Amino acid sequence: MIQTLGLRTAAVALVAAVASFGSPSAMAWEPTRTVEFIVPAGTGGGADQMARTIQGIITKHSLMKQSMVVVNKAGGAGGEGFLDIKNSKGNPNKLIITLSNLFTTPLATGIPFSWKDMTPVAMLALDEFVLWVNADSPYKTVGDFVKAMKAAPPGQFKMGGTGSKQEDQIITVAIEKATGTKMTYIPYKGGGEVAVQLVGKHVDATVNNPIEAVAQWRAGKLRPLCVFDSKLLAGKDKIAGEMSWSDIPTCKSQGLDIEYLMLRGVFMPPGVPKDAVEYYVELFKKVRATPEWAQLMADGAFNQSFMSGADYAKWVEGEEKRHRDLMKEAGFLATN
Amino acid sequence: MEGIGDLMTGFAVVLSWQNLLYMLIGIVLGVIIGVLPGLGGANGVAILLPLTFTMSPTSAIILLSCIYWGALFGGAITSILFNIPGEPWSVATTFDGYPMAQNGKAGEALTAAFTSSFVGALFAVIVITLAAPLVASFALQFGPAEKFSVFFLAFCSFVGMGKEPPTKTIAAMMLGFALAAVGTDTVTGQLRLTFGSTELLGGFDFLIAVIGLFGIGEILLTMEEGLSFKGKAAGISPAVVWQTWKELPRYWMTSLRSCLIGCWMGITPAGATPASFMSYGIAKRASRKGDQFGKGEVEGVVAPETAAHAAGTSALLPMLSLGVPGSPTAAVLLGGLLIWGLQPGPLLFVEQKDFVWGLIASMYLGNIVGLIVVLTMVPFFAAILRVPFAIIAPIILVVCAIGAYTVHNSTFDVVMMLVFGVAGYLFKKCNYPLAPLVLAIVLGDKAEEAFRQSLLISQGGLGVFFSNGLVGSIMVLGLVALFWPVLSNFYSRLLTSRRA
């Protein structure tokens, strides 16, 4: 085993040596060391699951010669991970997967980084948000829910969500604005925990991502009211009783005009070679073509948009502006 | 009993040569991971997770969960031999395990620790087998207020427990709370006490603190006392296992109580660390030899180890049935389940019977295999103490430094470890207990989070902590534990006055 490994290394080195003697420009860029894939969030969350799935796909299908390690840098609402990328100028063996904290953390905490400090690689997918209530609750539609909210004294309705001044709370504030009500937002550490708190009736509603709540929905413990997207979700398979993902109405059609999607994208440190960025774009295209990826997308009812290059950068720029406006409106901007 | 039939199917799934081999590999790797401070079970499982994607889900979870069992076993080894807890939940094992090793009873301490771990795990697996659905619905009762009450109980059962005066315990605990407050505040999302330093964004990691306070602190102390382990060379013979086993049944009451505490903590899910501390605290109060605790009492090893293992095992139940991990390692395993295409949740037990019962069967077998593996190694572990201090101390230092570095791949953490080491030395010199400090660093931010979530829910009213029977009775238990020294004092005075 060791011998074959040694031989293989020798062969690789030989090939590399021969190639470097040939025309270097024709030789495509490849990672030279183990690639570090940073997750600016804790283990077990949505971003972490996606990163680890990608790592598994790359290993299983041998998509990359070097290996990939997933490293969690969750400190400071992910600021730790983003600062690491920002400070690794020119290192082409580092990647980071993003959540909305790419925008919200610098705005809410003042930790000094922005997407402009990094090199955009590709958008892998967009994560959806769904308004969930307990299946035992009397609210069958958004209308029922909003009516009950308006009838109750302000602050009595409790919304559970992941983190503070991040995506879940932004949506909560948007719901408050749209309906003219006031809810109490309770921050928890992870999406799975939030779903269980709703099952245990410790909160009245959540805006969990599909993948965080699907298990409880299938078991008949939760009920989806609407999805915060302009179009219906894709999945047609029956999930709970007669309902599939595509049977959940959009919030807009239910009179709650709110749209919010979360970026699951990849960035690199600043000042990396262009070849390296292209290499990773191709790599992620290959990842997206595997059945394992398709399975993850279906399980989590993801919006499967893909972007890279200038399109991606432009999209991110627009999102950043939107988050700034949303956070400003909600009063979440850092004071210092 | 439908569960028993399912379990037999599970055994049929697990009992293939391939799976048994994975089990053995997993246990051995896990023990190694558990021994190395810093490289915890969660890291070990996370590193190996991608390698398992090509395996069948059942084999993969067997391999990974066996690493987890191995790490649970392994954590006790360094606690007993060197007073360096390899894992958070083995801190309480050092209290009596290390003094035992110093009295030349390392073999007994290790045997007691491993055996109680096994008993705790076995008890928890039986609970899972028989009462999985019931237990899952119990876990749903736990909202923020209930969670806070559990942490409250853990802290309270600690005050006045040590040999040190309660004021010193409380002082150490408060310092721990202050350290736990550093980093990001989950409730408001603001940074606290970081003073603009990027290294402090993530707060103080518990592992770094433990490695420094216990590991480095201990080495500094030993150096001062003349460069040698006080430990007499332990009598090393396999017979020590039998002798210890003969003695252990005497502590059945402590074991049973610790099993119950462990299962409760694992399911709620508060985790193995509070379970081990709470169990030790209660055992000390309940035992007739309570005043001997901390001087090398076998019972003081049995209690925390049993509870930690029971909690570690039952922590898998909320992960499987609710999708909420009861421990960091369970969180990584949860990620694995999703990648293998399994959806943890109430339906997992219905739809993936082979997988679930295969896993449960592997818990039985894995722990038996684990016990055999670690027990055969007891004489070797105990023999480490015969190595001269001048050789072993540098090795421990290097291992500690590597361990501290691996937690976040950061050299800053190694510096922090040394700072904590000096702090640990000073604490011991001034007779301040380290354990309350550690407990507060581990649970401080969780307790604070639960407390503030509860107050958000109640809109500021403290009544929420007594709003139903469950939370109310845990809080009362906590208060009783806190004021126990005063109460028992009062009670005995009442008795004497009546007699007079």
Interface residues (C-beta under 8 A of the other chain):
Chain A: G42 T43 G44 D48 Q49 R52 T53 Q55 G56 I57 T59 K60 M68 V69 V70 V71 K73 A74 G75 G76 A77 G79 E80 L83 A108 T109 G110 I111 G155 K158 G163 S164 K165 Q166 T184 Y185 I186 P187 Y188 K189 G190 G192 E193 A195 V196 Q197 V199 G200 H202 V203 I211 V214 A215 Q216 R218 A219 K221 E292 Q295 L296 D299 F332
Chain B: A42 A46 I47 L49 P50 L51 F53 T54 A139 L140 Q141 F142 G143 P144 G183 T184 D185 T186 V187 T188 G189 Q190 L191 T194 T198 L201 G202 G203 L322 G323 V324 P325 P328 A331 V332 L334 G335 G336 L338 I339 G341 Q343 P344 G345 P346 L347 L348 H408 N409 E449 Q453 L456 I457 Q459
